[in-house]
Structure formats: C-alpha cells, structure tokens
Amino acid sequence: MTIGIVSSGVYIPDSYITGIEIAEKAGLPVDVVETKLGIKRKAVPGDEDHTCEMGIYAAESALKEAGMKGKDIDLVIYIGEEYKEYPLWTAALKTQDAIGAHHAWGFDAALRCGTTIMALKLAKSLMLTDDEITTVLLAGGYRNGDLIDYSNERTRFMFNLGAGGGALILQKGYKKNRLMESHIMTDGSFSEDVFVTAGGTKNPITVRELELGTYRLDVNDPVGMKKRLEQKSMDNFLSVIRNSLYKSGKKESDIDYVAMLHMKRSAHDYVLSELGLTEEHSIYLEEYGHIGQIDQILSLKLAEAQGKIKAGDVVVLVSAGIGYAWGATTIIWGNEEENL
C-alpha cells in the first residue's frame, strides 16, 4: 500500500531580523553571523503569530492546495513545538477544530527539531495498521527564537532559531510523492545539555527566575557538549540518511535533493560533500534561519518553486534535534513512472 504526500503548506511571518542586527545584539562580527552561522536574516513572529496558530495557517494552505476540506482529514498530528500558546495544552485539538476536521481525532507529537521526521514515520505506521485512517494532517508552528538571549554566548549555535509554520497532508493509496522509509537515532547522553531551566517541576518559575532570565534556552556545558557532539552529530546525520535510503531500496548515488535543516554553513556543506552532492542538490536556508521541525517542509516547498525536484527524483528529508535525535525520511517525488 502506497502512502503519498498530497500537499504541503508553509507560513512565514512578514517580520525579520537581519544578520547585521543579530551581530549587534550579540556583539559579534557581522561576517561570523552571516557566513559562519549562515544567517542573512530570519523570520520573527508578529503579534498574532502564535505557535499553534502558525501551524493552522500552514494547514489551511495545504488543504487549499489539495482541494480538500477539514472533513476529509481522519487524523491530526501536531508537529509544532511545546513552547506554544499555553502550557499543558493539546494543540492538535485546536488545529482540528480550526480547520473543521470534526470527524478526525488528534494528538501532539514531540521530538524537538526531529518531530516532522518522527511524525512521518508514526503516521505511516498508523495508516498501514488502521483501516479507519486514510488521510492524515501533520501541522504545527515554531517560535523558539523567543527563548534566545543574544548576550548568552553559550547559546550561539541557536542564534538561528526563527519562526514559522508548516503542514503536510498524507493519504493512503496516493501514488505521487511516495513516502518510503525513515530512520531515527537518539542519544540520551545529551538529554540535559540544552533546555529551558525554569518552568518545570525541578525549578518552577518565580520572580527571581524571571529576573535571572532562566526561562530562556541555555547550555550547561557548551565546551563539553561540543567536544562530545561535534563529530558524532555529523556521523549520525550521514548514518540516518544512508539507513533511510537502504531501507527504501535506494543508495547515496540515487539522491537528487536533500531537504536539510538550517545549521552552520560548514556542517551543511560537509553533509552534502560526504554524500557526493553539491549545493545544487539542496537549499541553504540562510534567508529563513532554523524554524525547527518546519525546515524540511520549507525546503521541500522552496525546491518545488525553484524547479529543483521533478517526477521520479529521490528526495531525502533530514533533521536533528536537541536531546539528541537525528532522523531521515526518503521520498520518491512525483509519479515515478512519469520520468521513465
């Protein structure tokens, strides 16, 4: 049974912060921000650009592209961040109601910036094992840039965090944009390296914590984490891609496009080089920043618009998320027979 991507939707706020502005806030040379960190500019949320709401905007766009209504959806999976309109809140159900998917059911999924890959794997499994699930909406938003303090050099590698929403509609029996196999790796030894210190049961929010700024993202041991993570992360990026391809009956030389998360330029180029690819086989998101788990959807949308993918192409989505998690999904784009 084939499962295909019927449509996608992306929402990007109109407001941006430039690399020059980030450099000023962080006290860094502009070249470091624009070239090394790879941020020409990134989206920042407007007054109404709340996390779940941005996912709803993207979902509405995906439904319109597919010529569908909310009533056509059987399952809603929220793939946005836990940092959203309210704590202890199921955003999938808000999304379900907003799009009129009254016959569906929904739940939230979370694996930080690896959530989209994980949700694709999960959705496929549910669709193949449950006869009542034919059409699935993955939708969510991201604005973790709110949690960055540019004066905290420990979080420099997260200065690229931006804002936006994304959505995908999957359908059982759909023969285009076939969802193949995913591969995910996690390493819990990094589970307490990056997090928001205040707000949980260990350290509830108080006036004192607000004054200290511990409601923002922080890194406990940046030097130690970098030493432990740097090469392991690159190896794991390549491993999940290769395993996803292998399980899909494909190999590295078959790759036509890689929808990769935004990370520093050297890491992006390294992954492409190790796969025998060039910058023509991907899009570097230096005009958007890192919109978490939305990056792969945005990259796909941009690749479509720029004519970088065609029928029969092998497309790989790849992600990484703090915790740490790495994931990749292989897709056969369009209708494979169209290009034979």
N, C-alpha and C positions, 0 to 999 in steps of 0.2 A: 504494500500500500504506500503510495507516494504522499508526501506532505510538502506543500509548496508555500512560498511567501506570496500572498496575493497582492499586497501593497504595503507601503511604509509611509510614515508621516514624521515630520520634524518641525519643531517650533524653536526658534531662536529669538530671544529678546532683541529689541531695537537698540538698547543701550550697550555701550562697550567701554572698556578701559584699555588704553594702549600700553604697549611695552614701555614706552617712554614714561608714562605715568606710574607704572609699576616700579620702574627703576628709581624714580624719585621717591616713592613711598618706602622702598626697601634700602635706599642708599647704595644702589648697585650701578655699575656702568651700564649704559643702555645696551651695549654690544653683548654683555653677558645675558641680559634678559631676552633680547631679540634673536641672538644667534645660538648661544649655548642652551638656554632654556627653551628657545623656539617659540616665543610669544610675541607676535607682531601686535596682536590685540586679542581680547577675549570678551565674550558676552557677559554682562552683569544684569541681574533681574531688575525690572521696573516695579512699580508699586503693586501691580496686580499679578506679577509673575511668581506665583507661589508654586511649590514643588509639584504637588499632585495636579494642580490646575494646568501647568505647562504640559504635563502628560496628556491631559484631556484635550488640549488644543491639538496636540500631535495625533491623538486618536481620531479626532473629528476629521483631520486632514486625510488620514489613512482610510477611513470609512468612505469619504468622498471619492478618493482615488479609485477605490474598489467598487464603487457604485452600490455600497451596502448601507444598511441601517443598523442601529443598535440591536434590533430584534433578530438579526442574523448571527449574532455572537452567542456562542454556547458557554464560553469561559473567559473571564478577565483575569489576567495575571499582572499585578502591579510590579513594575521593574524599576521604579524610581528609588530615591534614597529614603532612609529612615528619618533624616532631617527634613521635615515637611511641615505642613500647616499646623498640626497638633501632635503631641506625643501620644503614644498608646492609642493609635487610630488606624483603622484598616482602610487604606487609600483605594484599594481595588473596588470597594463597595461604593465609594464616592464616584469613581470613574464609571462603574456600572450604571449608576443612577443618572449621571450626567449625559451619557450617550444613549440612554433609553434601552439598555440591554437587560430588560426586565425578566427575560426568561433564562438568563445566564446565572452563573454563580462565580464567585471570585475569591482571590486571596492575594496576599502580599508575598513577594519573594525578595531575598536579600543575600547578596554575596559581594557587597561593595561594588567596585567598578567591574566586577566579573558577573554581575547579575544577569545581563542580557544573554550571555552565552549559557549560563546555568539554566535560565528560564526556557531557552530554546530546546535544550536537552530534556528538560522536565515536561514541557508542553508536548513534544514529540512522543514521549513515553506515555503520557496520559491519552493522547489521541489514538495511539495504537492499541491501547488496552481498554478503552471505554467507548462503547458504541454510541453513547449519547453526546460525545464531544466531537463535533465536526469542524467547527470554526473557532479559533482562539485569538483573542486580542492581547498582545503584550504592550503595555503602555506605562510611562512614568516620566518623572522630571528630576532635575538635579540642580542644586544651587549651593553646593558645599563651599563655593568661594566665599560665602558669608562667614565661614569659620576660619578664615586665614587672617593672621596678623602679620603684615608685611615687615614689621620690625623684628619678628622672631626668625632668625636665620636658620633655626633648626628645621623649619618647615619650608625651606627654599624650594625643594623639589615639588612642592604642592602649590607654588605661586601661580601655576597654570589653571587652577580649578575655576571653571566658569559656570554657565547656567544655560538651561535649555530643556526641551522635552523631546521624547521620541516614542514611536509606536510601530509595531509590526502586526499584520494580520496573517495568520497561518490557516490553511484549510486542507483537510484530508481529501485526497484524490485530485488535488490541484497539480497539474503536470509541469507547470513552469516554476522556475526558481526553487528547484527541489532541495529541501533540507536533508543533508546527508548526515554524517556522524560528527559528534562532538567529543572532545577530550578535555578533562579538567584535572588539575593538580592543586593541592593545597598543602601548606606547610605551617602548622600551628605554632612552630617555634617563634614566629613573628607576630603572634596574636596580640601581644601587649606592647608592641613597639610604637604604633601610631593609633591614637584615639583622642576623643574629647574627654578631658579629665573629669570635669564636673557634670552632674546631671543624672548619674546613676545611683545605685544603692550604696556603692562604696564611698561616694563623695557627692552628696546632694548639693544642689545649688543653694548658696547663701549669698547675702550681700557681700561678704568677704570674698567669696569665689568670683563674683561678678567683678569686683574691684581688681582682682588678680588676673582676670581675663582667661580663667581656666575653662570657660565654656567654648573655647576655640580648639581647633586641632593642634596637637603637639606631638613631639617625638621625644621619647625618654632618653635614648642613647643614639644620636644621629651617626656618630663615628662608628660605633659598634655595629649598628644596623647596616650601614653602607658596606662595611667590611664583610659582613655575613651574607648580604643580599646581592651585591652587585653582579658577580659572575653567575651566581645561582639563578638570578632572575632571567638573565639572557639565555642561559641553558634551558630553563623551563619554558620560556617563550617558544624557543625552537622545538622543544620536545612536544608541547601540546599541538603545535601546528603539524608536525610530522605524524603524530599519532592520529590526529583527526583525519588527515589525508589517507593514511594507511587503512584506517577502519572504513573509509569511504571508497576504497579501491583506487586511490589516486596516489601520485608521488609529487615530490617537490617540483620537478620539471613541468608538471601539468598546471601549476599555478599561473593564473592570468591577472589576478588582482588580490591585494591584501588590504582589508578594512581594519586598520590598526588604531589603537587608542593613541591619543596625543601623549608623548613623553619627550625627553630631551632629544634634540636632533641627532646626536651621535648614536643613541640607542636605536632610534628608528632606522637610521642608515645601516647600522650593524645587522639588524634582523634581516633587512632586505638583502644585504650583501651575502650573508650566510645561506640564504635561500637561492642565491644566484639571480636575484632580481635587481631592478633599477628603480629610480624614483618614478618612472612611468607606470609602475605596477602598483602604486599606492597614491594616497593624497596625504600630505603632511598638514595637519590641522592648525597651522600657525596663526590663522585668522579667526580661530574659534576658541583655542585653548582646550583644556581637557574637561569635557562635560560628562565625566564618569562613564557609566554604562551606556550612555547615549552615543558615544563616539562611533561605535561600529555602524549604528543606524545612520548617523550623519554622513559617515564616509561612503556608505552604500548610495545614499541619496545624491551626494556630490558626484560620485562616479557615474551614476546614471545620467545626470545632467551634462557631464563633460564627455560622454560617449566613451568612457574608459572600460565599460563592460558590455559584452554582446552575448547573444544566444550561444549556449554551449560552453561559455567560459567557466573555469573553476575559480571560485571566489572563496577566500578564507577570511573569516572574522576572527580577530584575536584580541584578548583582553588580559588585564592583570588588575588585581585589587588588593588593597592593604589587608593584612591578616595572616598569611599572604595567599592569594589564589591566582592561578593562571588558567586560561581556557581558550579553546579554539573550536570553531564550527566550520565545516565545509559545505558549500552550496554550489549546485550546478545551475548557472544563471540561464534565464530564459527557457526556451524549449530546446533541449539538446539537439533534436532532430532537425531544427531549422538551420543549423550551421553545418550539416553533413553534406 
